[in-house]
Every structure is written in C-alpha cells, then in structure tokens.
Amino acid sequence: MSPNEIMILAGIGAALLVAIGIWFALRRKHSETLREHYGEEYDRTLETHHSRSDAEADLEARVKRVHELEIRGLFPGERDRYLREWNELKGVFVDSPAEAVLHADRLVTEVMVTRGYPMGDFQRHYEDLTVDHGDVACHYRDAHAICEKQTSGSATTEELRQALRHYEALVTVLIREGEQRRGEEEGQVPVSRGSTPERPLAV
C-alpha cells in the first residue's frame, strides 16, 4: 500500500470518527431535550421500556400524535357547565367520597374529549397529557390509581380526598386553558401550548 493510499484511508477513518462523534453528541442533546421536556415521565417511560431508544421513540410518537389533534377551547356554556358539575361533585364528597371521586374521573375524561382529545382509555389520555401538561399529568396518574383502588373498596377516605385534589389540579388546567384557548380562537387572548397556570377553580 502506497503512502498516498495510507493517507487517504487515515483521512477516511478520521472523518468517520468525527461523524460518529457528532452523531453521539446529537443523540445526547436530543435525549437531554426530551428529559427536560418530560421530566419524571422520561424516567418512568425509560423504566417501562428498558431501552432508551424505545422509550424516546415512544415519547416522540406522543408529540407527533398530540400535535396532529385539533385541541379546541371551551364555549362559555361548556365551561360553566363543567364548573357547576365540579362544584356539585365536591359537595357530594362530604357524604359519599367514593362517588365524588368516580364522578371526577368521568368528568376529566369528558372535558378532554370535548376539547378534542380522542376517546380512549386512561393510559392513552395520560400519555397525551404528558406532551403539553407534564406537570399535571402526574396528578391524573396518582388520582386514577386511587380511583382504581376504590373499585375494590380498599381506598381510605384520606386517599379519596387526595384523589379529589389531584383531579382538581387537572380539571383546573383543562378548563382554564380551554377558556383561554377559546379566546385565542376568537382573536382575543394569545396563549401558548401548556402555558396555563395551575390555580384552584373558583367556587
């Protein structure tokens, strides 16, 4: 092999090493971006899949799926009805905690479907929420776990109280963002995805 051929091969090898280094750097940056966006959901998904590439593919698929949905705002009548229903179920909690929590679980699903999230089971709704509302999606997960526990009659009153608080955090965001997005759709109030603050619903 001539010196020129050796130099050419060495150059190709160096270029490959640089390309591989750039690829690994981009993958690391991509992973960091996903971790920053999803927070603890990134680690939870990684634990579920046992593979970083599979977990990140799952998270990327969620983003693509949700951004293809036509999420809309709430009309004033819808907002008022959901607020009224929420306040009524909170009143029911005093005499029937289990009934109130089960009602809250159904209400969350109804609000999501009304706003444009597709019909589906808890896992699908939870995953969709993690894309733009990771901070409250965890409330949904914890509340639903207690709701599931209640189906066997094993949830305590304090656990049911915690579940209702979790649902309230989620319903607050869904309704308030729905109200703001409706204003945006009418050209009145600018709002960015996932920017709605988490505040208690007014009674």
Secondary structure, DSSP 8 states (H G I E B T S, - for coil): --HHHHHHHHHHHHHHHHHHHHHHHHHHHHHHHHHHHHTHHHHHHHHHHS-HHHHHHHHHHHHHHHHTS------HHHHHHHHHHHHHHHHHTTT-HHHHHHHHHHHHHHHHHHHT--S--HHHHHHHHHHH-HHHHHHHHHHHHHHHHHTTT---HHHHHHHHHHHHHHHHHHHHHHHHHHHHHTTS----TT---------
